[in-house]
């Protein structure tokens, strides 16, 4: 629930480090959250003073599976 995530981020904001990992592209987060006000608040907390690392490439599961098939 987005409201619970906002509470966690509020408690940790500028006090502790927080790592967020998602398979959902950032551009789709607003649709997933649903509430524009909550989404704005969440994104503000996440983006301010953040380091964003976007990974790409094939799934390691797919690569490992193809190694076993050969």
N, CA, C and O of each residue as an XYZ file, in Angstrom:
280
protein
N       0.846     -1.178      0.000
C       0.000      0.000      0.000
C       0.889      1.238      0.000
O       1.818      1.333      0.802
N       0.616      2.178     -0.883
C       1.455      3.366     -1.060
C       1.502      4.232      0.193
O       2.526      4.850      0.484
N       0.409      4.279      0.928
C       0.384      5.071      2.161
C       1.380      4.564      3.189
O       2.000      5.356      3.898
N       1.538      3.239      3.276
C       2.501      2.651      4.210
C       3.933      2.963      3.780
O       4.788      3.274      4.609
N       4.180      2.876      2.486
C       5.509      3.209      1.974
C       5.838      4.666      2.257
O       6.968      4.984      2.627
N       4.870      5.548      2.088
C       5.086      6.968      2.374
C       5.436      7.165      3.850
O       6.313      7.968      4.169
N       4.775      6.455      4.744
C       5.085      6.555      6.179
C       6.520      6.127      6.461
O       7.228      6.784      7.225
N       6.945      5.033      5.849
C       8.319      4.552      6.042
C       9.310      5.594      5.536
O      10.285      5.911      6.218
N       9.062      6.126      4.342
C       9.972      7.122      3.781
C       9.986      8.396      4.613
O      11.041      9.009      4.779
N       8.841      8.805      5.137
C       8.770      9.983      6.008
C       9.639      9.777      7.247
O      10.383     10.674      7.643
N       9.544      8.595      7.857
C      10.319      8.307      9.064
C      11.817      8.289      8.785
O      12.614      8.699      9.629
N      12.198      7.816      7.609
C      13.610      7.668      7.280
C      14.204      8.888      6.574
O      15.425      9.020      6.486
N      13.351      9.775      6.074
C      13.772     10.917      5.261
C      14.825     11.747      5.984
O      14.567     12.260      7.073
N      15.989     11.881      5.401
C      17.146     12.630      5.882
C      17.672     12.119      7.219
O      18.425     12.824      7.890
N      17.290     10.902      7.618
C      17.814     10.296      8.838
C      18.574      9.009      8.558
O      19.562      8.708      9.228
N      18.119      8.253      7.574
C      18.689      6.941      7.286
C      18.704      6.695      5.786
O      17.920      7.276      5.036
N      19.597      5.837      5.369
C      19.630      5.437      3.965
C      18.505      4.455      3.684
O      18.129      3.658      4.543
N      17.980      4.523      2.480
C      16.914      3.618      2.067
C      17.211      3.149      0.651
O      17.516      3.958     -0.225
N      17.124      1.862      0.431
C      17.314      1.303     -0.903
C      15.964      0.830     -1.408
O      15.252      0.098     -0.721
N      15.620      1.257     -2.616
C      14.371      0.844     -3.243
C      14.729      0.103     -4.525
O      15.475      0.614     -5.360
N      14.199     -1.091     -4.672
C      14.456     -1.911     -5.850
C      13.120     -2.236     -6.497
O      12.171     -2.637     -5.823
N      13.057     -2.059     -7.814
C      11.800     -2.317     -8.509
C      12.072     -2.864     -9.901
O      13.024     -2.462    -10.569
N      11.226     -3.779    -10.322
C      11.277     -4.250    -11.703
C      10.392     -3.392    -12.591
O      10.447     -3.502    -13.816
N       9.581     -2.546    -11.987
C       8.671     -1.670    -12.711
C       9.407     -0.388    -13.087
O       9.992      0.252    -12.213
N       9.396      0.006    -14.359
C      10.060      1.251    -14.753
C       9.480      2.452    -13.996
O       8.279      2.502    -13.729
N      10.331      3.405    -13.656
C       9.922      4.578    -12.880
C       8.752      5.303    -13.531
O       7.874      5.804    -12.828
N       8.722      5.369    -14.854
C       7.646      6.086    -15.543
C       6.276      5.460    -15.284
O       5.251      6.099    -15.524
N       6.246      4.220    -14.798
C       4.979      3.543    -14.513
C       4.586      3.587    -13.034
O       3.529      3.078    -12.661
N       5.429      4.192    -12.190
C       5.148      4.221    -10.759
C       3.882      5.002    -10.434
O       3.110      4.593     -9.567
N       3.659      6.123    -11.118
C       2.460      6.931    -10.840
C       1.194      6.112    -11.076
O       0.271      6.152    -10.263
N       1.145      5.372    -12.182
C      -0.032      4.542    -12.460
C      -0.204      3.451    -11.413
O      -1.329      3.145    -11.016
N       0.889      2.868    -10.968
C       0.822      1.811     -9.969
C       0.320      2.358     -8.629
O      -0.485      1.714     -7.957
N       0.792      3.537     -8.244
C       0.406      4.135     -6.964
C      -1.052      4.571     -7.000
O      -1.786      4.392     -6.028
N      -1.466      5.141     -8.118
C      -2.874      5.491     -8.294
C      -3.263      6.864     -7.787
O      -3.969      7.590     -8.487
N      -2.834      7.242     -6.613
C      -3.174      8.534     -6.025
C      -2.069      9.529     -6.363
O      -0.937      9.374     -5.904
N      -2.384     10.551     -7.162
C      -1.368     11.499     -7.639
C      -0.692     12.244     -6.494
O       0.510     12.502     -6.559
N      -1.431     12.593     -5.455
C      -0.857     13.325     -4.323
C       0.152     12.461     -3.579
O       1.246     12.919     -3.252
N      -0.213     11.222     -3.317
C       0.700     10.292     -2.644
C       1.893      9.994     -3.546
O       3.025      9.927     -3.067
N       1.658      9.817     -4.833
C       2.742      9.549     -5.780
C       3.733     10.705     -5.809
O       4.943     10.478     -5.814
N       3.242     11.938     -5.829
C       4.129     13.104     -5.804
C       4.973     13.121     -4.536
O       6.176     13.377     -4.592
N       4.348     12.851     -3.394
C       5.076     12.848     -2.123
C       6.131     11.744     -2.095
O       7.264     11.976     -1.672
N       5.761     10.548     -2.545
C       6.715      9.437     -2.590
C       7.895      9.752     -3.500
O       9.053      9.580     -3.120
N       7.585     10.212     -4.701
C       8.648     10.489     -5.669
C       9.558     11.610     -5.184
O      10.768     11.568     -5.407
N       8.987     12.610     -4.522
C       9.792     13.701     -3.977
C      10.793     13.164     -2.962
O      11.969     13.527     -2.999
N      10.337     12.302     -2.056
C      11.225     11.730     -1.036
C      12.277     10.824     -1.669
O      13.432     10.815     -1.244
N      11.878     10.066     -2.679
C      12.809      9.129     -3.307
C      13.866      9.828     -4.156
O      15.019      9.399     -4.188
N      13.484     10.887     -4.834
C      14.393     11.542     -5.779
C      15.342     12.516     -5.084
O      16.490     12.659     -5.504
N      14.885     13.181     -4.038
C      15.711     14.171     -3.339
C      16.901     13.480     -2.685
O      16.729     12.526     -1.927
N      18.092     13.953     -2.973
C      19.339     13.395     -2.433
C      19.518     11.911     -2.755
O      20.027     11.155     -1.928
N      19.106     11.495     -3.941
C      19.198     10.071     -4.278
C      20.294      9.801     -5.299
O      20.775     10.705     -5.983
N      20.664      8.558     -5.378
C      21.557      8.050     -6.412
C      20.766      6.963     -7.126
O      20.400      5.953     -6.525
N      20.510      7.173     -8.394
C      19.706      6.213     -9.150
C      20.622      5.375    -10.034
O      21.431      5.905    -10.795
N      20.482      4.082     -9.921
C      21.246      3.146    -10.740
C      20.235      2.297    -11.496
O      19.474      1.535    -10.900
N      20.237      2.439    -12.805
C      19.301      1.673    -13.628
C      20.071      0.567    -14.331
O      21.014      0.828    -15.077
N      19.664     -0.654    -14.086
C      20.327     -1.810    -14.674
C      19.528     -2.316    -15.861
O      18.308     -2.160    -15.915
N      20.210     -2.910    -16.791
C      19.539     -3.468    -17.961
C      20.213     -4.760    -18.365
O      21.157     -5.214    -17.718
N      19.728     -5.336    -19.420
C      20.325     -6.567    -19.914
C      19.425     -7.756    -19.691
O      18.317     -7.637    -19.167
N      19.916     -8.892    -20.095
C      19.160    -10.133    -19.962
C      19.046    -10.544    -18.500
O      19.909    -10.234    -17.678
N      17.990    -11.230    -18.205
C      17.768    -11.785    -16.877
C      18.843    -12.830    -16.583
O      19.155    -13.661    -17.437
N      19.405    -12.788    -15.385
C      20.405    -13.782    -15.004
C      19.791    -15.178    -14.974
O      20.484    -16.163    -15.228
N      18.507    -15.272    -14.668
C      17.839    -16.578    -14.685
C      17.829    -17.154    -16.090
O      18.080    -18.344    -16.280
N      17.539    -16.307    -17.080
C      17.530    -16.772    -18.469
C      18.923    -17.207    -18.898
O      19.089    -18.237    -19.551
N      19.923    -16.412    -18.525
C      21.293    -16.751    -18.900
C      21.738    -18.051    -18.239
O      22.366    -18.889    -18.885
N      21.423    -18.224    -16.969
C      21.808    -19.447    -16.258
C      21.091    -20.655    -16.841
O      21.680    -21.730    -16.964
N      19.836    -20.486    -17.196
C      19.067    -21.586    -17.769
C      19.641    -21.992    -19.125
O      19.735    -23.183    -19.420
N      20.024    -21.024    -19.951
C      20.569    -21.352    -21.269
C      21.926    -22.035    -21.143
O      22.277    -22.860    -21.987
N      22.704    -21.704    -20.095
C      23.981    -22.383    -19.862
C      23.767    -23.860    -19.547
O      24.557    -24.709    -19.961
N      22.700    -24.165    -18.816
C      22.416    -25.556    -18.452
C      21.879    -26.350    -19.633
O      21.998    -27.575    -19.656
N      21.298    -25.681    -20.604
C      20.721    -26.364    -21.759
C      21.778    -26.766    -22.774
O      21.558    -27.684    -23.564
N      22.905    -26.101    -22.765
C      23.947    -26.391    -23.758
C      24.716    -27.641    -23.446
O      25.623    -28.011    -24.192
